[in-house]
Amino acid sequence: MSCPAMAQLLSNTLYFKRFFPYYAFNVLGGLDDEGKGCVFTYDAVGSYERVGYSAQGSGSTLVMPILDNQLKSPSPLLLPARDAVTPLSEADAVDMVKDVFASATERDIYTDFPLTQACSVLDSLLVIDAIVVGIDLLIKKFGPTNKGKQRICLITDAKYPIKEPYEGTKEDQVNTISQMMQTHGIRLDCIIIREKLPGADLRVMEENDNLLDQFSRKAIAKIVHVDSPTSLLGALKTRNISPVTVFRGDLELSSTMKIKVWAYKKTSEEKFPTLKKYSGKAHSSDKFATHEVKVDYEYKSMDNPDKVVPPEQRIRGYRYGPQVVPISSAEWEAVKFKPEKGVKLLGFTDASNILRHYYMKDVYIFIPEPGNKKAIVAVSAIARAMKDMNKSAILRCVWRQGQGNVVIGVLRPNISSMDNIPDSFYFNVLPFVEDVREFQFPSFRSFPSSWQPNEQQQEAADNLVKMLDLTPSEGEEVLQPDYTPNPVLERFYHFLDLKSKQPDADVPLLDRSLKRITEPDPAVFSCHKPVIDIFRKNFELKENPKKKKSSKRTWRGKPSASSEEEGADGEASGIQNSNLMKASSNINVEKIGNLNPVQDFEAMMARRDCSKWVSKAIKDMQNYVSDLLENSYQGDAYNKAIECLVALWKGCILEQEPKEFNRYLLGLYEKWKDTDLANFFELLPSKNITLISQKEAPDSNVTEEEAKNFPVKTELKSQ
């Protein structure tokens, strides 16, 4: 490709990427089609022209007057036209370049690199060079305005060596640049990519890391290391949220001991942006139109729909049971709980007493008041004492005056590892009793040994956990919260940006980096496929064939527990049909009916919206079985009673209520063993119905031998 063709290609590239990332001033030199030297100079958006000589950069304003003077460039308006450049020999040209750079170096702080470096073509842009160029662009564009809001975002692998400066050391150069950044209020966000770099010089990379860390100590800079596309995407924060204190005041240890602290939110859930309503009615020429839509509500009387009820005649009502209780604004304001503002220490407790599932909502950080040496020392002493003794503090917090609620939370020590950052505390809100949700699930440890994993299964599970560890020994932890973006928000804002530029653009496909967050890494699973296969073999899943539903006639005529219903295919729709398959019904059953008592019982046992349903289901089923037996005529309800007893037996085992079943069955036997219902108990052994033994439920007080002998001789043990 010829130099003029390359010039056109560079122009197209700069214009196509004129906003980001190729906003740069270029000079292109070479030979044209005739073998003559040619120089092309560019502006930032790709506009270019062929000239005899040119210079770009922070020192160009010093270099160009010298070149104009030495090369005697004539005006292009002179007639007849003359050559734009005075011919020079190679030696004279090299001497002139040296003089030009020497002159610019004396006057421009940024043109301070060795001549050999300035005149050579670098393999890549060096780290220090990139920071200097960024500072130059910000100073030229903004000057003294927006101090503190200017930011340089540098993404680099920092694997190329930085040559020694013309004067001083590399550290001196970093100090000079850091001082310039502080003077102009420029912040630096540096992201260092360390994904597998074959052939990289570790010594050079370590030296560059130390120089970049020096920026974080000397200037307002943040250095982040990433090793994957996902963490790189998370580190590229386009919007920084400035921390705002939620509390400034005293941490009251006692009435006479108070520490000045500030509290910030450390983590807070980023909400999905609210879509607002706008109107297109405003004229396009109206520059002051906001296009916002205001929604007004009118409240009308039920008795007179045409009459609008004014605000002073309206009152709110709150549902309390079946009724709605009206409460006026004045009453509501009076009933509000208005505690006094402040943060007070209630006491200390072992850190192990605060269970993980008690942590609620956002996380706050308590820091000592900046500049208050006594507060810094006091916070550090308490934090280190809590750390040494493994203690946590319980606080009562009211962030602001007039706050309508009180917060009780746990304070944990945060010992700083940096000399210039003091120790602090992390604060988590704890729940009240109304905030805790109880789920009545039986303990896995109390299940029979046959229901617990054996040694081979446990070993397979242990290997699975080890192999799929997200923190490999040779790399960084995967999906760190600090560098893992929310895929939903990222995708929305990406499309919002695209839509603002191209209104007719289609929704793009999900980005691969975001997809890696929402799905397991296929490479990891393929690498550990043998471990996964072993786990699958040890926990083999078998299909549970769907049982046929019995009709009403079949239910009444032939109870499902009867042996006559077993067909030739061996399918028993009786006891086996009363499994927990029906318990997943969306209908909340509140009592046991006559039509499907077993299904109603299982549905009640499966409810987890309140702890009362398990005990209520057991009690109702016991009463139902008792009613069946009392109203039985010549044994016509025995089969249905046995089917209900089987369901009750299974349910009491699953919910670890063996004593309740045993007490009921023994009570039945004692009550009716000398009546005409005694023959009912003779049917129980044939249906494998007996007391629940300790083998079936560890909480049972009946041995296996006693269960086998029932109902011959069995006595209930003392509780």
C-alpha positions in Angstrom: 0.0 0.0 0.0 1.4 3.4 -1.0 1.8 6.2 1.5 -1.1 8.3 0.0 -3.4 5.3 0.1 -2.3 4.8 3.8 -3.1 8.5 4.4 -6.7 8.0 3.1 -7.1 4.8 5.2 -6.0 6.6 8.3 -8.4 9.5 7.6 -11.3 7.1 7.2 -10.3 5.3 10.5 -10.1 8.5 12.5 -13.4 9.8 11.2 -15.2 6.5 11.8 -13.9 6.4 15.4 -13.9 10.2 15.9 -15.5 10.0 19.4 -13.8 7.1 20.9 -11.1 5.7 21.1 -9.1 7.3 18.2 -9.4 11.0 19.1 -5.7 11.7 18.3 -3.6 14.1 16.2 -1.4 12.2 13.8 1.5 12.8 11.4 2.1 10.3 8.6 5.3 10.2 6.5 6.7 8.1 3.7 7.3 7.8 0.0 4.7 8.5 -2.7 4.2 6.6 -6.0 7.1 8.6 -7.6 9.5 7.8 -4.8 9.4 11.3 -3.3 9.1 12.0 0.3 5.6 13.0 1.6 4.2 14.1 4.9 0.5 14.2 5.9 -0.8 16.0 8.9 -4.2 15.3 10.5 -6.7 16.8 12.9 -8.5 14.7 15.5 -11.4 13.7 13.3 -9.4 12.6 10.2 -9.2 15.8 8.1 -5.7 15.8 6.5 -3.5 17.5 4.0 -0.1 16.9 2.4 2.6 19.2 3.7 6.4 19.4 3.5 6.8 19.0 7.3 4.7 18.9 10.4 4.7 18.3 14.1 2.0 17.2 16.6 1.9 16.9 20.4 2.3 19.2 23.4 5.5 20.7 22.0 4.2 21.3 18.5 3.6 25.0 19.2 7.3 25.3 19.9 8.5 23.1 17.1 6.5 24.5 14.2 7.9 28.1 14.4 11.5 26.8 14.3 10.7 24.6 11.3 9.0 27.5 9.5 12.0 29.7 10.1 14.6 27.1 9.1 12.9 25.6 6.1 11.5 28.9 4.8 8.1 27.6 3.9 6.5 30.0 1.3 2.9 31.0 1.3 0.8 28.8 -1.0 -0.8 32.0 -2.4 2.4 33.2 -4.0 2.7 33.0 -7.8 4.4 31.3 -9.4 4.2 28.4 -6.9 7.5 27.4 -5.3 8.6 24.3 -3.5 7.1 24.2 0.1 10.3 22.9 1.7 13.9 24.0 1.4 15.9 20.9 0.4 18.3 19.6 3.1 20.9 16.9 3.2 20.4 13.9 5.5 23.0 15.2 8.0 21.4 18.7 8.1 18.0 17.2 8.6 19.1 15.0 11.5 20.9 18.0 13.1 17.7 20.1 12.7 15.6 17.5 14.4 18.0 17.4 17.3 17.9 21.2 17.7 14.1 21.2 17.5 13.7 18.6 20.2 16.3 20.3 22.4 14.5 23.6 22.2 11.1 22.1 22.8 12.4 20.1 25.8 13.6 23.2 27.5 10.1 24.9 27.3 7.6 22.0 27.4 7.4 19.8 30.5 6.0 16.9 28.5 8.6 16.8 25.8 11.2 15.3 28.1 12.0 12.0 26.5 15.4 11.0 25.0 15.9 11.9 21.4 16.3 8.2 20.4 13.0 7.4 21.9 11.2 10.4 20.3 12.6 9.6 16.9 12.0 5.9 17.0 8.8 3.9 16.2 7.6 2.2 19.4 6.1 -1.2 19.3 3.4 0.0 21.6 2.4 3.1 23.6 4.2 3.1 26.9 2.4 3.5 30.1 3.9 6.9 31.1 3.5 8.2 27.6 -0.2 7.4 27.7 -0.7 9.2 31.0 1.1 12.3 29.8 -0.9 12.4 26.6 -4.1 12.1 28.6 -3.1 14.9 31.0 -2.2 17.1 28.0 -5.6 16.6 26.3 -7.5 17.3 29.6 -5.6 20.5 30.3 -6.0 21.8 26.8 -9.7 21.0 26.7 -10.8 22.1 30.1 -8.0 24.2 31.5 -8.6 25.2 35.2 -12.3 24.4 35.0 -14.0 21.2 36.3 -11.1 20.7 38.7 -11.6 17.3 40.5 -14.0 16.0 37.8 -11.4 15.2 35.1 -10.4 11.5 34.9 -8.0 9.5 32.9 -8.9 5.8 32.3 -5.9 3.8 31.3 -6.2 0.2 30.2 -2.9 -1.5 29.7 -1.0 -4.8 30.1 2.1 -2.9 31.3 4.5 -5.5 29.9 6.8 -3.2 27.9 9.9 -1.7 29.5 9.9 2.0 30.2 13.2 3.6 29.1 15.2 5.7 31.5 14.3 9.4 31.2 16.6 12.1 29.9 17.2 13.4 33.4 16.5 11.8 36.8 15.0 8.4 37.4 11.6 6.8 36.5 10.4 7.4 40.0 11.2 11.1 39.7 9.3 11.2 36.5 6.3 9.6 38.2 6.5 12.1 41.0 6.5 15.0 38.6 3.5 13.7 36.7 1.7 13.0 40.0 2.3 16.5 41.2 0.9 17.9 37.9 -2.2 15.7 38.3 -2.8 16.9 41.8 -2.4 20.5 40.7 -5.0 20.2 38.0 -7.3 17.9 40.0 -7.0 15.0 37.5 -7.8 11.4 38.7 -6.4 8.2 37.3 -8.2 4.9 37.0 -5.8 2.3 35.7 -6.9 -1.2 34.8 -4.0 -3.7 34.3 -4.9 -6.7 32.3 -3.0 -9.8 33.3 -4.7 -12.6 31.3 -2.2 -15.2 30.2 0.7 -13.2 28.6 3.1 -15.7 26.9 6.7 -14.5 26.6 6.2 -11.5 29.0 9.1 -10.4 31.1 8.0 -10.7 34.7 10.7 -8.4 35.9 9.5 -5.6 33.6 5.9 -6.2 34.6 6.8 -6.0 38.3 8.7 -2.8 37.7 5.8 -1.2 35.9 3.4 -2.3 38.6 5.5 -0.6 41.2 5.5 2.6 39.2 1.8 2.6 38.7 1.3 1.9 42.5 3.4 5.0 43.1 0.7 7.0 41.3 -1.9 5.6 43.8 0.3 6.9 46.7 1.3 10.3 45.2 -1.9 11.2 43.3 -5.6 10.5 43.2 -5.4 7.2 41.5 -6.9 3.7 41.6 -5.1 0.7 40.3 -7.1 -2.5 39.5 -5.7 -5.9 38.2 -8.0 -8.0 36.1 -7.5 -11.4 34.4 -10.7 -12.1 32.5 -13.0 -10.3 30.1 -15.8 -10.4 32.7 -13.7 -8.7 35.3 -12.5 -6.2 32.7 -16.1 -5.3 31.9 -16.9 -4.9 35.6 -13.8 -2.7 36.2 -14.9 -0.3 33.4 -17.3 1.8 35.5 -18.7 4.6 33.4 -20.4 6.2 36.4 -18.9 6.6 39.8 -21.3 7.3 42.7 -19.9 9.7 45.2 -20.4 8.5 48.8 -22.8 10.5 50.9 -22.9 10.2 54.6 -26.1 8.8 56.1 -25.0 9.8 59.6 -22.5 12.2 61.2 -22.4 12.3 65.0 -21.5 10.4 68.1 -21.1 6.7 68.6 -22.3 6.5 72.2 -20.5 3.9 74.2 -22.0 5.4 77.4 -23.4 8.6 78.6 -19.8 9.9 79.2 -18.0 8.2 76.4 -18.7 9.2 72.8 -16.7 8.8 69.6 -17.2 11.1 66.5 -17.9 8.9 63.5 -19.3 9.2 60.0 -21.4 6.4 58.4 -21.6 5.7 54.6 -23.3 3.1 52.6 -20.8 0.5 51.5 -23.1 -1.5 49.3 -26.5 -0.6 48.0 -28.6 -2.4 45.3 -28.6 -0.5 42.1 -32.2 -0.2 41.0 -33.4 -0.6 37.4 -34.1 2.9 36.0 -37.7 4.0 36.2 -39.3 4.6 32.8 -41.0 8.0 32.8 -43.9 9.1 30.7 -43.2 11.8 28.1 -45.4 13.6 25.6 -44.7 14.4 22.0 -47.4 17.2 21.8 -44.9 20.0 22.4 -43.7 21.7 19.2 -40.2 20.6 18.0 -39.1 24.3 17.8 -39.8 24.8 21.6 -36.4 24.6 23.1 -37.7 24.9 26.6 -40.2 22.0 26.4 -39.5 19.2 28.9 -42.1 16.9 27.4 -42.9 15.6 30.8 -46.4 14.3 31.6 -48.1 15.2 34.9 -50.7 12.7 36.2 -53.6 14.1 38.3 -56.0 11.9 40.3 -59.6 12.7 41.2 -61.5 11.0 44.0 -65.3 10.9 43.7 -68.0 9.9 46.1 -69.7 6.5 45.8 -73.0 8.1 46.5 -72.5 11.0 44.1 -70.1 10.0 41.3 -70.2 13.6 39.8 -68.8 15.2 43.0 -65.1 15.4 43.5 -63.9 14.8 47.1 -61.4 17.5 48.2 -58.2 16.4 50.1 -59.4 17.7 53.5 -62.4 15.3 53.3 -60.4 12.2 52.4 -59.1 9.7 54.9 -57.0 6.6 54.6 -58.2 3.2 55.8 -56.1 0.2 56.9 -57.3 -3.3 56.7 -57.5 -5.1 60.1 -59.0 -8.5 59.7 -62.3 -8.4 57.9 -62.8 -4.6 58.5 -61.1 -1.4 57.3 -60.1 0.9 60.1 -60.1 4.6 59.1 -57.1 6.6 60.4 -56.8 10.4 59.8 -53.6 12.1 58.9 -53.4 13.7 62.3 -53.9 10.4 64.1 -51.3 8.7 61.8 -48.8 11.5 62.6 -49.4 11.1 66.3 -49.1 7.4 66.3 -45.7 7.5 64.5 -42.7 6.3 66.6 -40.2 9.2 66.6 -37.1 8.1 68.4 -34.2 10.4 69.1 -31.4 10.6 66.5 -28.2 8.8 67.5 -26.1 5.6 67.4 -25.9 3.9 70.7 -23.9 0.8 71.7 -26.1 -1.9 73.4 -23.3 -4.4 74.0 -21.0 -7.1 72.6 -21.6 -10.7 71.6 -19.6 -13.5 70.1 -19.4 -13.2 66.3 -20.6 -16.8 66.0 -23.9 -15.8 67.6 -24.8 -13.6 64.6 -25.9 -16.1 61.9 -25.3 -15.3 58.3 -29.0 -15.3 57.3 -29.7 -12.5 59.8 -27.8 -9.9 57.7 -30.4 -7.7 56.0 -30.5 -4.9 53.4 -27.5 -2.7 52.7 -24.0 -2.6 54.3 -22.7 0.5 56.0 -19.2 1.5 56.9 -18.4 3.5 60.1 -15.2 5.6 59.9 -13.7 7.9 62.5 -14.3 11.6 61.8 -11.7 12.7 59.3 -8.9 14.6 61.0 -10.0 13.7 64.5 -7.0 11.9 65.9 -8.7 11.0 69.1 -11.6 9.4 67.2 -9.2 7.5 65.0 -7.3 6.1 67.9 -10.5 5.1 69.8 -12.0 3.4 66.8 -8.8 1.5 66.0 -8.5 0.3 69.6 -12.1 -0.9 69.8 -11.9 -2.6 66.4 -8.6 -4.4 67.2 -10.0 -5.6 70.6 -13.1 -6.9 68.9 -10.9 -8.7 66.3 -8.7 -10.3 68.9 -11.7 -11.5 71.0 -13.9 -12.4 68.0 -16.6 -10.1 69.2 -19.3 -8.2 67.4 -21.1 -5.1 68.7 -24.9 -4.6 68.7 -26.0 -1.0 67.9 -29.3 0.9 68.0 -29.3 3.4 65.2 -31.5 6.3 64.2 -29.9 8.0 61.3 -31.8 11.3 61.3 -34.1 13.3 63.4 -37.8 12.4 62.8 -37.0 9.0 61.4 -40.0 6.8 61.8 -38.2 3.6 62.6 -35.4 2.2 64.8 -32.6 0.0 63.4 -30.9 -2.7 65.4 -27.7 -4.0 63.7 -24.4 -5.7 64.2 -21.0 -3.9 64.0 -18.0 -5.9 62.8 -14.3 -4.7 62.9 -12.6 -3.8 59.6 -8.8 -3.7 60.2 -7.0 -1.7 57.6 -3.9 -3.1 55.8 -2.7 0.3 54.6 -0.9 2.9 56.7 -2.8 5.9 55.3 -6.3 4.4 55.9 -7.6 4.1 59.5 -9.5 1.1 60.9 -13.2 1.2 60.6 -16.4 -0.9 61.2 -18.9 -2.6 58.9 -22.5 -2.4 59.9 -25.4 -4.8 58.9 -29.0 -4.4 59.9 -30.5 -7.2 61.9 -34.1 -8.4 61.7 -36.8 -8.1 64.2 -39.1 -11.1 64.9 -41.6 -9.8 62.3 -38.9 -9.9 59.7 -37.9 -13.6 60.2 -39.6 -16.2 58.0 -39.9 -19.6 59.6 -39.9 -22.7 57.3 -40.8 -26.0 58.9 -38.4 -28.3 57.2 -37.2 -31.4 59.1 -33.5 -31.6 59.9 -31.5 -33.8 57.6 -29.5 -35.2 60.5 -32.6 -36.7 62.0 -33.5 -38.8 59.0 -32.8 -42.5 59.0 -29.4 -43.7 57.9 -30.9 -45.1 54.7 -31.9 -41.6 53.7 -28.4 -40.1 54.3 -25.5 -40.2 51.8 -23.0 -43.1 52.2 -19.2 -42.7 52.1 -19.0 -43.1 48.4 -21.6 -40.5 47.7 -20.1 -38.1 50.2 -16.7 -38.5 48.5 -18.1 -37.8 45.1 -19.8 -34.6 46.4 -16.5 -33.5 48.1 -14.6 -33.9 44.8 -17.3 -32.0 42.9 -17.0 -29.0 45.3 -13.2 -29.1 45.1 -13.0 -29.3 41.3 -15.5 -26.5 40.7 -13.7 -24.0 43.1 -14.0 -20.4 41.8 -10.7 -19.5 43.5 -8.0 -21.5 41.7 -4.6 -21.5 43.3 -2.9 -20.1 40.2 -5.3 -17.2 39.5 -7.7 -14.7 40.9 -11.2 -15.5 42.2 -13.9 -15.7 39.5 -17.0 -13.4 39.7 -15.7 -11.1 42.4 -18.4 -8.6 43.3 -16.1 -5.6 42.8 -15.6 -6.6 39.1 -18.8 -8.4 38.2 -21.3 -6.1 36.5 -25.1 -6.6 36.7 -25.9 -8.2 33.3 -29.4 -6.9 33.3 -28.3 -3.3 33.8 -25.3 -3.5 31.5 -27.5 -4.9 28.7 -30.1 -2.2 29.2 -27.7 0.7 29.2 -25.9 -0.7 26.2 -29.1 -0.8 24.3 -30.1 2.7 25.6 -26.8 4.1 24.2 -27.4 2.3 20.9 -31.0 3.6 20.7 -29.9 7.2 21.3 -27.6 7.1 18.3 -29.7 4.8 16.0 -33.4 5.1 16.8 -34.3 2.3 14.4 -31.7 -0.1 15.8 -32.7 -3.7 16.7 -32.0 -5.2 20.1 -28.5 -6.8 19.8 -27.6 -10.3 20.9 -26.5 -10.9 24.4 -22.8 -10.1 24.8 -20.5 -13.1 25.4 -18.9 -11.5 28.5 -22.4 -10.9 30.0 -23.4 -14.5 29.1 -20.5 -15.8 31.1 -21.9 -14.2 34.2 -25.3 -15.8 33.8 -24.2 -19.3 32.7 -21.6 -21.8 33.9 -18.3 -21.8 32.1 -18.3 -24.7 29.6 -14.5 -24.9 29.7 -14.5 -25.6 33.4 -17.2 -28.3 33.2 -15.6 -30.0 30.2 -12.2 -30.1 32.1 -13.8 -31.8 35.1 -16.3 -34.0 33.3 -15.0 -37.2 34.9 -15.8 -35.8 38.4 -19.3 -34.7 37.3 -19.9 -38.1 35.8 -19.0 -39.9 39.0 -21.3 -37.6 41.0 -24.1 -38.4 38.6 -23.6 -42.1 38.9 -23.7 -42.0 42.7 -26.9 -39.9 42.7 -28.8 -41.6 39.9 -32.2 -40.2 39.3 -35.0 -42.5 38.4 -38.2 -41.5 36.7 -41.3 -41.7 38.9 -44.1 -42.9 36.6 -47.2 -40.9 36.9 -50.1 -42.7 38.5 -53.6 -42.8 37.1 -56.1 -40.7 38.9 -58.9 -42.6 40.5 -62.5 -41.6 39.6 -65.1 -40.8 42.2 -66.9 -44.1 41.6 -63.6 -46.0 42.1 -62.9 -44.1 45.3 -66.2 -44.9 46.8 -66.6 -48.4 45.5 -63.1 -49.7 45.8 -60.8 -47.8 48.1 -57.3 -47.3 46.8 -55.9 -49.4 49.7 -57.7 -52.5 48.6 -55.7 -55.3 47.1 -58.3 -55.9 44.4 -57.1 -52.8 42.6 -53.7 -54.2 41.7 -53.7 -54.9 38.0 -51.8 -57.3 36.0 -49.1 -54.7 35.3 -48.3 -54.6 39.1 -49.5 -51.0 39.4 -50.9 -50.4 42.8 -52.9 -47.2 42.8 -53.7 -47.6 46.5 -51.2 -46.7 49.1 -48.6 -45.8 46.5 -51.0 -43.3 44.9 -51.2 -41.4 48.2 -47.7 -39.9 47.7 -46.7 -36.2 47.9 -47.5 -35.7 44.2 -50.7 -33.9 45.0 -49.0 -31.7 47.6 -47.7 -29.3 45.0 -51.2 -28.1 44.2 -51.6 -24.4 44.0 -54.9 -24.5 46.0 -54.3 -24.0 49.7 -56.3 -26.7 51.5 -57.4 -25.7 55.0 -59.4 -28.8 56.1 -59.7 -32.5 55.3 -62.8 -33.3 53.2 -64.6 -36.6 52.6 -63.9 -36.8 48.9 -60.1 -36.9 48.9 -59.0 -37.0 52.5 -55.5 -38.3 51.7 -54.8 -35.6 49.1 -56.2 -32.9 51.5 -53.9 -34.2 54.3 -50.8 -34.1 52.1 -51.7 -30.7 50.8 -52.0 -29.3 54.3 -48.7 -31.0 55.3 -46.9 -29.4 52.3 -48.0 -25.8 53.2 -45.1 -23.6 54.4 -46.9 -20.3 54.9 -47.4 -21.0 58.6 -46.0 -23.5 61.1 -49.5 -24.4 62.3 -50.5 -26.5 59.2 -48.4 -29.5 60.1 -49.9 -29.9 63.5 -53.4 -29.1 62.2 -53.2 -31.6 59.4 -52.1 -34.4 61.8 -54.9 -33.5 64.3 -57.5 -33.3 61.6 -56.5 -36.7 60.1 -56.6 -38.3 63.5 -60.1 -37.0 64.1 -61.1 -38.1 60.6 -59.9 -41.7 61.1 -61.6 -41.8 64.5 -64.9 -40.6 62.9 -64.6 -43.3 60.2 -64.2 -46.1 62.7 -67.0 -44.8 65.0 -69.4 -44.6 62.1 -68.3 -47.8 60.5 -71.0 -50.5 60.0 -69.7 -54.1 59.7 -66.3 -52.8 58.6 -67.4 -50.9 55.6 -65.1 -48.0 56.4 -62.0 -50.1 57.4 -60.3 -49.8 54.0 -60.6 -46.0 53.9 -59.5 -45.7 57.5 -56.4 -47.9 56.7 -55.5 -45.7 53.7 -55.7 -42.6 55.9 -53.6 -44.2 58.6 -50.9 -45.0 56.0 -50.9 -41.4 54.9 -50.7 -40.3 58.5 -47.9 -42.7 59.2 -45.8 -41.4 56.3 -46.5 -37.8 57.1 -45.4 -38.2 60.7 -42.1 -39.8 59.6 -41.4 -37.0 57.1 -42.2 -34.2 59.6 -40.4 -36.0 62.5 -43.6 -36.4 64.6 -43.3 -40.2 65.5 -44.5 -39.7 69.1 -47.7 -38.0 67.9 -48.6 -41.0 65.6 -47.6 -43.6 68.2 -49.6 -41.9 70.9 -52.7 -41.8 68.7 -52.4 -45.4 67.5 -52.0 -46.7 71.0 -54.9 -44.6 72.2 -57.1 -46.1 69.5 -56.1 -49.6 70.5 -56.7 -49.0 74.2 -60.1 -47.4 73.5 -61.5 -50.1 71.1 -59.6 -53.3 71.8 -62.5 -54.8 73.8 -65.2 -53.6 71.4 -66.5 -54.9 68.0 -63.8 -52.7 66.4 -61.1 -55.0 67.7 -61.0 -56.9 64.3 -59.9 -53.6 62.7 -56.5 -53.9 64.5 -56.1 -57.5 63.2 -56.0 -56.0 59.7 -53.1 -53.6 60.5 -50.2 -56.1 60.4 -51.4 -57.4 56.9 -51.2 -53.7 55.7 -47.7 -53.2 57.3 -49.2 -50.6 59.7 -47.5 -50.5 63.0 -45.9 -48.0 65.4 -43.1 -45.8 64.1 -39.8 -47.2 65.5 -36.5 -45.6 66.2 -35.1 -47.0 62.9 -37.7 -45.1 60.9 -37.5 -41.9 63.0 -34.7 -41.2 65.5 -37.1 -39.2 67.7 -39.3 -42.2 68.3 -39.5 -43.8 71.8 -40.5 -47.2 70.4 -37.9 -49.9 69.6 -38.0 -52.0 66.4 -39.0 -55.1 68.4 -41.9 -53.3 70.1 -43.2 -52.0 66.8 -43.2 -55.6 65.3 -45.2 -56.9 68.3 -47.9 -54.3 68.0 -50.8 -54.6 68.8 -50.0 -57.7 70.8 -48.1 -56.2 73.7 -46.9 -52.6 73.6 -46.6 -50.0 76.3 -45.9 -46.3 75.7 -42.7 -45.2 77.4 -42.6 -42.3 79.7 -42.0 -39.0 77.9 
